[in-house]
């Protein structure tokens, strides 16, 4: 169930204080106080984002520790092992960065990351993240509704789907030197899914600038779907009339459906989806339809039967 957190709880209180301050001291020691002050205030991973407000869209689950959120990742552009993104994503240059928004729109535009950060008030939303691999996390994301961006390009009446494309640059993303997937990474949503208030255009986590390994500088978070639907390091958004081809659905359509709504009643061909392993916990817990967001999103699909929407 989604609840509103008390307004007097600060982002820094989510992370254990000793961990929060140890990371600050580490930055100061490695960069030096002068160099730290000279860094761009919103683009250096690990530095705080200003002006974050609390959102009504948040859950009361215990957040997964920052260290786990930033070192246990699926981001095949940097390798297929969970630790590869944290190890190899440091060289990704996230400034300058633009996102082209085009297709079935009246005002196609290229948005600079600085423009995006000023587009709408930043909100902290604590969402459950459920991977198709049957593990999960709880992450305090920072961003604003994707709808705020899409409204600015004025979609036409033909816009039925939204396609997201990740950066393709094998020099910066060593995982793209392999043929494990068809690059660049592409994902998509139905237009009404993209415009839903839970769909978050994300620029940070734990009150700080989004780390490279988590999809910097901007990604999508769709909390009621399996994690592979939440495209990272986005460089292009295209509004289209026909359902777009997406990377995992093309690679293995029997295992990665286009909709990929979390459904514990529909098993993956190689494992059960009935339970999930919450990172940082020892016991498996039951999975929830729509990852626990059924009240908010089930009307998009005509009720609770998800089988045709996987």
C-alpha positions as CSV (number, residue, x, y, z in Angstrom):
1,X,0.0,0.0,0.0
2,X,1.3,3.5,-0.9
3,X,1.5,6.0,2.0
4,X,2.8,9.5,2.4
5,X,5.8,9.8,4.6
6,X,6.0,12.5,7.2
7,X,7.4,15.8,5.8
8,X,9.9,16.1,8.6
9,X,11.9,13.0,7.5
10,X,15.0,13.9,5.6
11,X,16.6,11.8,2.8
12,X,19.8,11.5,4.9
13,X,17.9,9.8,7.6
14,X,17.2,6.8,5.4
15,X,20.9,5.9,5.1
16,X,22.6,5.0,8.4
17,X,24.4,8.2,9.5
18,X,27.8,6.6,9.8
19,X,27.6,5.3,6.2
20,X,26.4,8.6,4.9
21,X,29.2,10.6,6.5
22,X,31.9,8.1,5.8
23,X,31.1,8.5,2.1
24,X,31.3,12.3,2.4
25,X,34.7,12.0,4.1
26,X,35.9,9.6,1.4
27,X,35.0,12.1,-1.3
28,X,36.8,14.9,0.6
29,X,39.9,12.7,1.1
30,X,40.1,11.5,-2.5
31,X,39.2,14.8,-4.3
32,X,40.3,17.4,-1.9
33,X,38.0,20.0,-0.5
34,X,38.8,22.5,-3.2
35,X,38.3,20.0,-6.1
36,X,35.0,18.8,-4.5
37,X,33.7,22.3,-4.3
38,X,34.6,22.9,-8.0
39,X,32.6,19.9,-9.3
40,X,29.4,20.6,-11.1
41,X,26.8,20.5,-8.2
42,X,24.3,18.2,-9.9
43,X,26.4,15.8,-12.1
44,X,28.9,14.2,-9.8
45,X,27.7,10.9,-8.5
46,X,27.6,10.8,-4.7
47,X,26.8,14.5,-4.3
48,X,23.5,15.7,-3.0
49,X,20.6,16.9,-5.2
50,X,19.0,20.1,-4.0
51,X,15.4,21.0,-3.5
52,X,14.0,17.4,-3.2
53,X,10.5,17.2,-1.9
54,X,8.6,14.3,-0.5
55,X,6.0,12.5,-2.7
56,X,2.8,10.8,-1.9
57,X,3.9,7.9,-4.0
58,X,6.1,6.0,-1.6
59,X,6.1,2.8,0.4
60,X,7.0,2.0,4.0
61,X,9.2,-0.9,3.2
62,X,12.7,-0.7,4.6
63,X,15.1,0.7,2.0
64,X,17.9,-1.5,0.7
65,X,21.3,-0.3,1.8
66,X,23.0,2.2,-0.5
67,X,26.0,-0.1,-1.0
68,X,23.8,-2.9,-2.3
69,X,21.7,-0.7,-4.5
70,X,24.9,0.6,-6.2
71,X,26.9,-2.6,-6.5
72,X,24.3,-5.3,-7.4
73,X,23.0,-4.2,-10.8
74,X,21.9,-5.5,-14.2
75,X,23.4,-3.2,-16.8
76,X,24.7,-5.4,-19.6
77,X,26.3,-2.4,-21.3
78,X,29.0,-2.8,-18.7
79,X,29.0,-6.6,-18.4
80,X,26.7,-9.4,-17.4
81,X,27.9,-10.0,-13.8
82,X,26.1,-8.1,-11.1
83,X,29.4,-6.4,-9.9
84,X,30.4,-5.3,-13.5
85,X,28.5,-2.1,-13.7
86,X,30.0,-0.7,-10.5
87,X,33.4,-1.8,-11.7
88,X,33.3,-0.6,-15.2
89,X,30.8,2.3,-15.4
90,X,33.1,4.9,-13.8
91,X,34.4,6.1,-17.2
92,X,30.9,6.9,-18.6
93,X,30.7,10.7,-19.4
94,X,27.4,12.0,-18.3
95,X,28.0,15.6,-19.3
96,X,27.2,17.0,-21.8
97,X,24.1,14.8,-22.3
98,X,21.0,15.4,-24.4
99,X,17.8,13.4,-24.9
100,X,16.1,13.7,-28.3
101,X,12.3,13.4,-28.1
102,X,10.8,12.8,-31.5
103,X,8.3,10.8,-33.5
104,X,4.5,11.4,-33.2
105,X,4.9,14.8,-31.6
106,X,4.1,18.4,-32.6
107,X,7.3,19.8,-31.0
108,X,10.2,17.4,-31.4
109,X,13.1,18.7,-29.2
110,X,16.5,17.7,-27.8
111,X,16.6,18.3,-24.1
112,X,19.9,19.0,-22.3
113,X,20.3,17.3,-18.9
114,X,20.5,20.7,-17.3
115,X,17.1,21.6,-18.8
116,X,15.6,18.3,-17.6
117,X,16.8,18.9,-14.0
118,X,14.9,22.2,-14.0
119,X,11.8,20.9,-15.8
120,X,9.8,20.0,-12.7
121,X,10.3,19.8,-8.9
122,X,12.4,16.8,-7.9
123,X,10.6,14.2,-5.7
124,X,11.9,11.4,-3.6
125,X,9.9,8.2,-4.1
126,X,10.7,5.0,-2.3
127,X,9.7,2.3,-4.7
128,X,9.9,-1.5,-4.8
129,X,12.1,-2.8,-7.6
130,X,11.4,-6.3,-8.8
131,X,13.7,-8.1,-11.2
132,X,12.5,-10.8,-13.5
133,X,15.3,-12.9,-12.0
134,X,13.2,-13.1,-8.8
135,X,15.2,-10.7,-6.6
136,X,14.1,-7.3,-5.4
137,X,15.2,-4.1,-3.8
138,X,13.6,-1.0,-2.2
139,X,15.1,2.2,-3.6
140,X,14.7,5.8,-2.7
141,X,14.7,7.3,-6.2
142,X,14.7,11.0,-7.1
143,X,13.0,12.4,-10.2
144,X,9.6,13.6,-11.5
145,X,6.8,12.0,-13.6
146,X,7.8,11.2,-17.2
147,X,4.6,12.8,-18.2
148,X,6.1,16.2,-17.4
149,X,8.6,15.7,-20.2
150,X,6.2,14.1,-22.7
151,X,3.7,16.9,-22.3
152,X,6.3,19.4,-23.5
153,X,6.6,17.8,-26.9
154,X,2.8,17.7,-27.4
155,X,2.1,14.1,-28.5
156,X,-0.1,13.7,-31.6
157,X,-3.2,11.6,-31.6
158,X,-1.2,8.8,-33.3
159,X,1.1,8.4,-30.4
160,X,0.2,5.0,-28.9
161,X,3.6,3.8,-27.6
162,X,6.8,5.3,-26.2
163,X,10.2,3.8,-27.2
164,X,13.4,4.5,-25.1
165,X,16.9,4.0,-26.5
166,X,20.1,3.8,-24.4
167,X,23.4,5.3,-25.3
168,X,25.5,3.1,-27.7
169,X,29.2,3.7,-27.2
170,X,31.4,0.7,-26.9
171,X,34.4,2.8,-25.9
172,X,32.6,3.8,-22.8
173,X,30.4,0.8,-22.3
174,X,32.6,-2.3,-22.7
175,X,29.7,-4.7,-22.5
176,X,28.6,-3.5,-25.9
177,X,31.7,-5.1,-27.4
178,X,30.0,-8.4,-26.9
179,X,26.9,-9.8,-28.8
180,X,25.0,-10.8,-25.7
181,X,22.2,-8.4,-26.8
182,X,21.4,-6.4,-29.9
183,X,22.7,-2.9,-29.2
184,X,21.6,-0.3,-28.6
185,X,19.2,-1.3,-25.7
186,X,15.6,-0.5,-26.5
187,X,12.6,-0.6,-24.3
188,X,9.0,0.6,-24.6
189,X,5.7,1.4,-22.9
190,X,2.2,2.0,-23.9
191,X,1.4,5.7,-24.0
192,X,-1.0,5.4,-21.0
193,X,1.7,3.6,-19.0
194,X,4.3,6.2,-19.8
195,X,1.9,9.0,-18.7
196,X,0.9,7.3,-15.5
197,X,2.0,9.3,-12.4
198,X,4.0,6.4,-11.0
199,X,6.3,6.3,-14.1
200,X,9.3,8.2,-13.0
201,X,12.0,10.1,-15.0
202,X,14.8,9.4,-12.6
203,X,18.0,11.5,-12.0
204,X,19.1,10.3,-8.5
205,X,18.8,7.9,-5.6
206,X,19.2,8.2,-1.9
207,X,19.0,12.0,-2.3
208,X,22.1,12.1,-4.5
209,X,23.1,12.2,-8.1
210,X,22.3,9.0,-9.9
211,X,25.5,6.8,-10.0
212,X,26.7,5.6,-13.5
213,X,26.0,2.0,-12.7
214,X,22.4,2.8,-11.9
215,X,21.7,4.4,-15.2
216,X,23.1,7.9,-15.1
217,X,22.4,10.6,-15.9
218,X,18.7,9.8,-16.5
219,X,16.6,6.6,-16.6
220,X,13.1,5.4,-16.3
221,X,11.6,3.6,-13.3
222,X,8.3,1.8,-13.8
223,X,7.7,0.2,-10.3
224,X,4.9,-2.2,-11.2
225,X,6.9,-3.9,-14.0
226,X,10.0,-6.1,-14.0
227,X,13.2,-4.1,-13.8
228,X,14.3,-4.7,-17.4
229,X,11.5,-2.4,-18.6
230,X,13.2,0.6,-16.8
231,X,15.6,1.9,-19.5
232,X,18.9,3.4,-18.3
233,X,21.2,6.1,-19.7
234,X,18.6,7.3,-22.2
235,X,19.6,9.3,-25.2
236,X,16.4,9.1,-27.3
237,X,12.6,8.9,-26.6
238,X,10.4,8.2,-29.7
239,X,6.6,8.3,-29.7
240,X,5.2,5.9,-32.2
241,X,1.9,4.4,-33.4
242,X,2.9,0.8,-33.5
243,X,4.3,-1.3,-30.6
244,X,8.0,-0.9,-30.8
245,X,10.5,-3.8,-30.9
246,X,12.4,-4.0,-27.6
247,X,15.7,-5.6,-26.8
248,X,14.8,-8.4,-24.4
249,X,11.5,-9.2,-26.1
250,X,13.3,-9.6,-29.4
251,X,16.1,-11.7,-27.8
252,X,13.8,-14.1,-25.9
253,X,10.1,-13.4,-26.4
254,X,9.0,-16.5,-24.4
255,X,10.9,-15.2,-21.3
256,X,10.6,-11.4,-21.5
257,X,7.2,-10.2,-22.5
258,X,6.6,-6.7,-23.9
259,X,4.4,-5.7,-21.0
260,X,6.3,-7.6,-18.2
261,X,3.9,-6.6,-15.4
262,X,5.0,-8.3,-12.2
263,X,2.8,-11.4,-11.9
264,X,3.5,-14.1,-9.3
265,X,1.0,-16.4,-11.0
266,X,2.9,-16.5,-14.3
267,X,6.3,-18.3,-13.9
268,X,9.3,-17.6,-15.9
269,X,10.1,-20.7,-18.1
270,X,13.1,-21.4,-15.9
271,X,12.0,-20.4,-12.4
272,X,9.0,-19.5,-10.3
273,X,7.9,-15.9,-9.8
274,X,5.8,-16.7,-6.8
275,X,8.5,-15.6,-4.4
276,X,11.3,-13.1,-4.4
277,X,14.6,-12.7,-2.7
278,X,14.9,-9.2,-1.2
279,X,18.5,-8.1,-1.3
280,X,19.9,-7.8,2.2
281,X,17.5,-10.3,3.6
282,X,17.8,-14.0,4.2
283,X,14.3,-15.3,3.7
284,X,12.2,-15.2,0.5
285,X,9.0,-13.3,0.6
286,X,5.8,-13.7,-1.5
287,X,5.7,-11.6,-4.7
288,X,2.8,-9.3,-5.2
289,X,0.7,-8.7,-8.3
290,X,1.9,-5.5,-10.0
291,X,4.7,-5.5,-7.4
292,X,2.2,-4.2,-4.9
293,X,0.9,-1.3,-7.0
294,X,-2.3,-3.0,-8.1
295,X,-4.6,-0.3,-6.7
296,X,-2.9,2.4,-8.8
297,X,-2.3,0.6,-12.1
298,X,-4.7,-2.4,-12.5
299,X,-7.3,-0.1,-14.2
300,X,-4.8,0.3,-17.0
301,X,-5.3,-3.4,-17.9
302,X,-8.9,-3.9,-17.1
303,X,-8.4,-5.5,-13.7
304,X,-6.2,-8.1,-12.1
305,X,-5.8,-10.7,-14.8
306,X,-2.3,-10.1,-16.0
307,X,-1.7,-13.1,-18.2
308,X,-2.3,-11.3,-21.5
309,X,-0.2,-8.4,-20.3
310,X,3.1,-10.3,-19.7
